[in-house]
Amino acid sequence: MGEEWIFDRIRKMHEEIERTLREIERELFKPLFDFEHRCLEPLHEVEETPEEVIVRVDLPYVRKKEDVKIVATEEKVIIEAKMSEKALFSDLVTYGRTSYHMYRKEILLPAPVETKKAKARLRGCILEIRLPKKHKMYRIQVE
């Protein structure tokens, strides 16, 4: 009975370790792609200056500005872009041969911004969005 108990405990520990590793793997890959919608999450960087927030997004295979859709609020930017070619990842064992045809990324901004004054441009495969910060203080003219 004592030996069976030890082996049962080892088996349960092994199952728990396997479950934990599967959860970690799922979380690590989760932000990189959306298998159901065949959508990748692009690399990005956010830079904050005293006057604006600058968001740069790497969009390989996106060739035309018409293929990029940007929606912004004061707190976040959502980017969707269609690829001109499908990206194929046959090395992902879990999902087999899967092709992806678009990007989608939701980026939280470090400061509130004026969305109506925002500007964006696509150079090569880099999307740059410049969002002027929303100022909470206003100068009042004395009469």
C-alpha positions in Angstrom: 0.0 0.0 0.0 2.9 2.4 0.8 4.5 1.9 -2.6 1.2 2.4 -4.5 0.7 5.7 -2.6 4.1 7.0 -3.7 3.5 6.1 -7.4 0.0 7.6 -7.2 1.5 10.9 -5.9 4.2 10.9 -8.5 1.6 10.3 -11.3 -0.5 13.2 -9.9 2.5 15.5 -9.7 3.5 14.5 -13.3 -0.1 15.3 -14.5 0.0 18.7 -12.7 3.3 19.6 -14.2 2.1 18.6 -17.7 -1.1 20.7 -17.2 0.9 23.7 -16.0 3.3 23.4 -19.0 0.4 23.3 -21.4 -1.1 26.5 -19.8 2.2 28.3 -20.0 2.7 27.3 -23.6 -0.9 28.5 -24.4 -0.3 31.8 -22.8 3.1 32.3 -24.5 1.6 31.8 -27.9 -1.7 33.5 -27.3 -0.6 37.0 -28.0 1.2 36.0 -31.2 -1.7 34.7 -33.3 -5.5 34.1 -33.4 -5.8 30.7 -35.0 -9.6 30.9 -35.4 -9.5 34.2 -37.4 -6.1 33.4 -39.1 -4.8 36.6 -37.7 -1.3 37.5 -36.4 -0.4 40.1 -33.7 2.4 42.3 -35.0 5.4 43.6 -33.2 5.1 47.2 -32.0 6.6 49.9 -29.9 5.2 52.9 -28.1 7.2 56.1 -27.6 5.9 59.0 -25.4 7.2 62.5 -25.8 6.0 65.6 -23.9 3.6 66.5 -26.8 2.6 63.2 -28.4 2.4 59.4 -28.3 4.1 57.6 -31.2 3.1 54.1 -32.1 5.1 52.1 -34.6 3.9 48.7 -35.8 5.8 46.2 -38.0 3.5 44.9 -40.7 5.4 42.6 -43.1 3.4 41.8 -46.3 1.2 44.9 -46.0 1.8 46.9 -49.1 -1.1 49.4 -49.5 -2.3 52.0 -47.0 -5.9 51.0 -48.1 -5.3 47.7 -46.4 -4.8 49.3 -43.0 -7.6 50.2 -40.6 -7.0 52.2 -37.5 -9.5 52.9 -34.8 -8.5 55.0 -31.8 -9.9 56.2 -28.5 -8.3 58.4 -25.9 -6.8 55.3 -24.2 -6.1 52.8 -27.0 -5.4 52.2 -30.7 -6.8 49.2 -32.6 -5.0 48.2 -35.8 -6.1 45.8 -38.4 -4.2 45.2 -41.7 -4.7 42.8 -44.6 -1.5 41.1 -45.9 -0.8 41.1 -49.6 0.5 37.5 -49.3 -0.4 34.9 -46.8 2.1 33.9 -44.1 2.5 30.2 -43.8 3.7 28.6 -40.6 4.2 24.9 -41.1 6.5 24.6 -38.0 3.7 25.1 -35.5 3.2 21.4 -34.6 0.0 22.1 -32.6 -1.8 23.7 -35.5 -0.2 22.1 -38.5 0.0 24.0 -41.8 -1.8 27.2 -41.1 -1.8 30.4 -43.1 -2.5 33.8 -41.8 -3.8 36.7 -43.9 -4.1 39.7 -41.6 -2.8 41.5 -38.5 -4.8 42.7 -35.5 -3.4 44.5 -32.5 -5.0 46.5 -29.6 -2.5 48.8 -28.0 -3.1 50.6 -24.7 -1.7 54.1 -24.7 0.4 55.6 -21.8 -1.5 58.9 -21.9 -4.9 60.3 -23.1 -4.7 61.5 -26.7 -6.6 63.7 -29.2 -7.8 61.2 -31.7 -9.1 63.7 -34.2 -5.7 65.2 -34.6 -3.9 61.9 -35.0 -1.9 61.2 -38.2 -0.6 57.9 -39.6 1.6 56.8 -42.5 2.8 53.5 -43.9 6.5 53.5 -45.0 7.6 50.2 -46.3 6.1 47.7 -43.9 6.2 50.1 -40.9 3.1 51.9 -39.7 3.7 55.0 -37.7 0.8 56.7 -35.8 1.3 60.1 -34.2 -1.2 61.0 -31.6 -1.1 64.4 -29.9 -1.5 64.2 -26.2 -4.7 65.6 -24.7 -3.7 68.4 -22.4 -5.7 68.9 -19.2 -4.5 72.4 -18.6 -5.5 75.3 -20.8 -4.1 78.8 -20.9 -6.7 81.5 -20.1 -6.2 84.9 -21.6 -6.5 87.8 -19.1 -8.5 90.8 -20.4 
